[in-house]
Amino acid sequence: MFALPRSSIVALILLTALACKNRNTAAPGSESAVALPEDDASPPAISAGHKSVAEKVVSQSAGVKEGDLVLVFGSDEDLPLLEDISVEVRKRGASPLVSVATEQLNRRLYDEVPAKYDSVEPEMINKLAGIVDVIITTEAGEGRTLEGVPAGRIAARATAFAPTGALMQKRGVRTVALGNGLYPSAERAEQFGISREELADMMYGGVDADYEDLAATGKQLRTALAAGTELHITNPNGTDLKVRIAGRPVTVNDGVISDEDRKKGGAATSVWLPAGEVYLTPAPGTAQGTVVVDKFFFQGKPIAGLRLEFMGGKLTSMAAKEGIEPLKAAYDAAGPGKDLLGVVDFGINSGIKSPDRSPVHVWAKAGTVTISVGNNTWAGGDNRTNFGLAAYAPGSTVKVDGKPLVQDGKIVAAKSVANR
């Protein structure tokens, strides 16, 4: 997963989308040029024939109502989908503002814009964040576009965008992001080893899950976690981590921003699609042990054998067999709070059909366990650092007070665990 706070992704997309989106070229202020893959002649992978998804996103997930101001944005390849979403928004008496992006501007904003502006708060974005009621976005963009950009510049921008994310949470802006690790970019399809069309089908299969079933499963898992004191996560690859969870609030991303979620505000007003996650922020200072990720992607490049060591709730060492240098540079450039274990996340969506042992991280797939370091405001925490790292090990086992919740990457019947 990208070494950027999950809570910053929407704000960063919002900045680039207002001009045109994501990445390319070299000029003053850049360490090197990166040639992006040429566009192929295939039709847009994300958009064709999914009007039912647009209706579901607008009505069920975002709960768009008459009078809402709705910002809709994505890449140029998303145009048919963005158009369908905008029509559904307008059919409900709400007002859409559509912004379309390309895969070049985000890189040019580093290569051609002086570094002194990286730390300047984006006033235009803040003004929009202060008036819109809903944001619907696709998680377009490729990590490899940022290869060679100085880590300090990326960290400075993440810091500059932090107030935007805080403002959106404070106002209760309903945010729906479509992708959640499955957006069918060329880069992501290459990592999976499948076509973009196949990846798009995988993503939409997850989006088309029964939200009532997700909510029911999420409730069962939340009950089991809320009754627990300690989590123990293990994996044959060497992962062995314990954290305390007693009294910690548990959140369910069931794909719907309900009236109850709107009353709660904050992190409850954001969902990622395909939905299906249950997450919590562990007790501070309690994480102890090791997390091993056999293959981790950063800026589009693999890192082999990433090993994270925790003591007293903090990341104390980071090592890998190869490829760790760019990630380490990003970590070193980040600010206070970057070393805190922030979130443990469980995927519960059985409609996602990605390979069980795939090295590609898919948050919501049933049985996926994610350990997130750094920023945790997206999960209701208070660590607003400008760094985030989400690690997972396929096939993990998780026990709550010694009782299995996830066994070898498969969810154990949560209801039976809660009732033991």
N, C-alpha and C positions, 0 to 999 in steps of 0.2 A: 504494500500500500504506500501511497505517497507520504513523504515526511512533511506533511502540512497538516495543521489541525483540521479535523473533519468539519468543524464549525466555520472555518475560513473559506471552505470551498465555494459556497454559494456567493459570498461577498466577492471573492476573486473572479468568479465567473461573471458576476454582475458588472464589475469594472470593465472587463474586456468586451463583454457583450454590448455595452453601450456604444462602443466604437466599431466593433467587429472583433471576433474572438481569436484565439490561440495561435500562435507561434512560428518564427523563422528569421533568418539572415544574421549577418555580423557587421558590427560598426563600433564606434567608440564605446568603451565601457563593457565590452564583451570579451571573454577569454578566447572564444573560438566560434566559428560558424558551424551550424549543423544543417545538413541537407535533409529536408523532410521527404518522405516518400512521395512520388508523383501520384496524383489522383488517378485511379483506374477508371475504366469505362463502365463499371458495374453500377446499377441503380442504387440510390441511397439505401443503406442497409437498415436504417432504423424506422423508416417512415411509411413504407408501402402497405396500404390496406389495413390500417389499425384505428379506424374511426371509433370502434367500440372502446379502445383503450383511452382515447381522448375523452370520451364521455365519462368513463370511470374515474380518470384522474381529476377532472373538473368537478364532478358532482359528489363522488364518494370521498376521494382522498382530500381534496382541498376544500370541499364544502362551499363552493362559490355561491354567493347570494346576490340578489338584486342590489345594485349600488356599489358593489365592491370594485376597487381599483386593482387590476391584476396585471402584473408584469410577466410576460411570457418570453423566454429566450432559449436559444440553442445555436447549433451550427448551421451552415448553409445546407448541409445534407439533411437536416431535420425539417426543412421547410414544409413539406406536406403535413407532418405531424403538428408543427406549430400552428399551421393554418387550421387544422381540425380542432385543436385546443382552443384557439381564438374564437372560432365559430361557436363552440360549446359555451364559452364564457359569455359571449354576447347573447346567446339564446336564453340566458338566465338573467338578462338585464344588467349585467356587469360590464365594465369598460376595460378591454384589453389593450396593453401597449406591447407591441411585438418588437424584439430586437434580435437580429440575426448576426452570426459570427462566422469567421473563417478560421483556418488552422494556422494563421501566420501572425496576427497582430500581437499576441502575447509575447512572442519572441522579439518582435520589432520594438515592443515597448521597453525591453531591456537593452537591445542592441543600439537603438537610435535615440533613446531618451536618457539624459544625464542622470547619473546615480543619485545626485542630490535631491531628486524629486521622489525617490522611493519611499522616504519616510514621511512624506506629506499626506495628511489625511485626504481621502477622495471626497471633496465637498459635494460634487454632483451626486455621487452614490449615496452619501448621507442624506441628502435632500429627498431622493427617491425613497430611501428606506424609511424616511419620516412620513411618507404619505400613502404608500401602497398598502393594501390589505392582504394581498396574496402574491407569492412568487412561485411560478412553475417553470422549472428548468430541466434541460437534459444535461447530463454530466459528460459532455463532449470534451475533447482535448486529449493530447497524448503526452505522457510524461517525458518521452525522449526529446521533445521540443526544447526543454530547459537544460539539456546537457551542455555543460560548459559555462553556464551562467554562474557568476560568483555567488557562493552560498550566502554571503552577507547581504547581497541585494534582495534575494528571495526572502530572507528573514526580515529585512526592513519593511518590505511590502506587507508581509503577514502581520507585522506589528501595527502598521498604518491602518489595516482593515479591521483590526480588532474592535474599535468603537462602532463600526457599522454592524457587525454581528451582534454586539451587545444591544444596540438600539433596536434591531429587529426583534430580538428576544424580549426586550422591555415592552415593546409595542404589541407583542403577540402576533407578528406577521406570520401568516400561515405559509409554510414553505414546503413545496413538494419537489424532490429531485429524482429524476428518472435515470436509472443506471445502476447504482449501488454495486459496483464492481463488475457489471455485465454490459455496460454500454458498448455497442458493437463497433468500436473504432478499429482501424487496421492493426494498430499496435496490440490491442487486447486480443483480437482474433489470432494473431501470430503467437501470442503467449499461450493461448489455449490449444493452438494447432488445428484450428477449424476455420471455416469460411466466415465472413462477416454475416452472411445471411443465416448461417446456422447459429451464430452467437445471438443475432437478433431474435431468432425463434426461441432460444433458451431464455433470453431476458423477458420476452412477452409471455412465455409460459409461466414464469414466476409472477409477473404482474397480474395474470388472469386467475390467480389463486382465489379461493373462496375467503373473503375477508372475515366473515363470521367465524369460519373454522380457525383462521389465524388468531382471532381475538380469543377464542376459547382455549386454544393451545397455549397462547401467551399468558392467559390468566392462570392456568394450571402451573406453568413454569414459575410465574411470579410468586404464587403461593408457596411453592417449594423453596424458593430462594429466600423469601421474606421470613420463613420459619427457621432458617439456618444460621449457623454461627461462623463456619469456616468452609471455604472452597479449597479443594485440592485438585490440581490439574496435572495430569501426567500423559506421557506419550512415549512410545518405544524409541523415538529419536533423541531422547535425553531431556525433554521438557519435564520439569518437576517443580511446580510452583504452588505455594499456599498463600491465601489472603483471607483476612477476616471480613465478614459481611454482616455481622449482627447489627440490626437496627438501620441498615442502609436502604434507602428507597429504591424500588425496582420499577423500571419503565418498560412498556411494551410498545413497539412499533408495529402496529397491525395494519398500517396502510391508510388509516382513516383519522383525520383530525376532527374529533368529535366535539360536541358542545362541552363535555366534561374536560377535554384537553384544552379547549380555549379558556375555560375558567382557570385551569392550573397555570396556563401561560408558560413562558420560558421554553425549555427544551421540548415540552409536550406539543408545541405547535409546529414541529418539523417532522416530516416523514421521508423515508427513502424508499423508492420502488425499484425492483421488487421488494415488497415489505416482508416482514416476518423476523423480528428481532426482539429479544428480551435482554436488557442490560442494566448494569448497576455500577456505581462508583464505590470501590472497596474502602474500607476504613483506612484513613491515612496512616502511613508508617508501618503497615502490617505485611506488605508483600515480601516474601522470602523464597528464594530459589532461582530456577533457571528456565528460560524459554528458548527453544531451539526452532529455527525456521529453516527447513532444508533448502528452499529456494525462495528468495525475496526479490521483488522487482522495485528498483528505484530509478527514476528518470528513464524508464524503459529498459534498463539494463539489469541482468540478473546478479544477485549476490548469493553465493553458495555458502551454506552452513552458517547462517547468521545465529549468533549466540548472545543472549542477553542475560546478565546476572543481576539479581535484585537482592538487596539487604535493607531492612528497615523501611520498606516502602519505596526505595529509590533504586534507579538503574545505576549500578556501580561499575559495570564494564560492558563493552560492546566489541565483539570480535567476529570474524568470519574467515572461511577458508580462502575466499577470493572475492574481489569486487566491492569491498566495503568503503573505499576511500571517498567517493562522493557523498555517501550517506553520513560518514563520520564528519565530513566538512560541514554538512548542513546542521548536524547536531552541535558541533563546536560553535557555530555562528549563532545558535539560538539563545534565548534569554532564560531567566530564572523560571523554574518549574518544569523545564524540559525533561528532567530525570524522574519525575514522579509517575508511578503507575496509576493510570487514571480511570480505566474502564475495563470491565469484563463483559463481553457481549456473546449472546447465544443465538444462532440462527435456527428458525423453526419452520421455514417454508419448504414443504416437501414437493412443491410444484417446480422447483429449480432442479434441472436435470444435468448439472455439470458433473464431470467425472469425480468419483469419490476421493481419489488421491491426487487430484489436480493441484499443481503448485500455485495456481492462480487463486487469489483470495476472493471469495464470494461471501459477503457478510451474512446474508439472510438464508443461505442454504441450510436445511435442517441438519443439525448436528455440528455445524461449524462453531468453533470457539475462538473468539478473538480477544487478544490481550492488547490494550491500547495504552501507550505511554505518552505523557505530555498533556496537551489541552484536552479537557473533558467537559467543556461548557455545553457541547452538543448533547451530552448525556445528563445534564442537570448539575454538573459539578461547578467548581469555582476557580479552576486552574485555567487562566486565560493566556498561558504562554504561547509563543508564536511557533511552536513545534508540535507535531503529532506523528506518531509511528504506530501503525496497527499491524500486529504480528499474529499469525495463526499457524497451527500445526495440524494438518489433516489427520483424522483418526484418533483424536485425543479422547481421553476419559476424564470425566469430572465427577467428583464426589462431594456431596454436601453433608458435612458431619459424618463422613464414612459411608454414606448411602449413595449409590450411583444415580446421577442425573443424566449424564451422557456416557455411553459405553462404546469405546472404539469408533467414535464419530457418529453414533446413532443415539437419538434421544430415547431414554428410558421413559416409560409411561409416567409423565410428571405428576399426574393425579395420585398414582399409587405411592410415589415417593413422598408426596406431601402428607399422605394419610398414615404413613408408618409411625 
